[in-house]
Amino acid sequence: SFLASLVLCISQASSFSTLITFDVDGTLVSSSPGWEMGAHGRSFTHAVNSVLMKNDDAAGGTIPQLLEKHEFHGSTDGLILMRLARKMMGESFDKEDAASKLDLMMGTMYQFVSECNDDEVRKGIAPLPGAIQTLETLASYDDVAFGLVTGNVEGIARCKMHALGIYDAGALTSLSKPPQLGGRVWEGMEDKRFLGGFGSDFCSGDIDDPTRNYLDRGEQLAICVQRCVEELCHPDHQIERVIHVGDAPADILAAKNYAHHPSKPKNVSVGVIGVATGSYSVDELRDLCGERIPGVWEPIILNEGVGVGNMEAFIRACGL
């Protein structure tokens, strides 16, 4: 009823003081050999084939066969699609045409993944040890909002979080309103909508500038914060801290870039928690942090192998 939904809206306008956002791959989820044959991995070449090459059956090869590691690792689904298209189409690749069809390709990727069963979605990926238990504990913190900031297409992120049991841990902050800020409806996953900034929310399409790997992710972080403020927070309440958690250089640099982003709410402190649970070392991540600026930029890099799954150390790093 209208009254029930009004009460729900009022009860959902929360006084969050902190927003913590998580990268997915290498941070909450580990990949093992064969991930490229899982539903998400296969959806890229399927989308390029069916949308740009008009051939569903064309042999494409896998992402690691077609691209260099730096072209996909820590990147966003949109930029990976563009790079794959360039590689697969050769001289017939038209950058402007491909960029104009990114939304369609992302929708095609989602359609492909949504038709796969959970075993196919989980192929080659699994929650990092202890991550679900940490998220279950975090779910009890009422004044903290939790979201994803990931290069994944939003609908695919929902499929993965559901199949891996991460959604059911209860930490990710639910969104009940219809999508705003350019969000779209992902058919079949409408009831699994949670806070985040996703690869489908923003893509520069610029595959020649390597800094876009983190600058695009910085825009996705900005969108997540905006969603938190506009859809969840009480209008009189100011969010105080944004902390991004990630394992890749792109995560550190995206958060650092957001600390000076024009859309960042005034007086919000931006932090990053770097976790060396993916492919990068503590030293690599620490070198990118630069100087701490109290109240503006607060980076923390956890020790080698310590991440979201190490509950006490992680919650302490969050300042909770």
Summary of the structure (lengths in Angstrom):
residues: 320
radius of gyration: 18.9
end to end distance: 37.0
largest distance: 59.1
contacts: 1111
relative contact order: 0.16
helix: 46%
strand: 13%
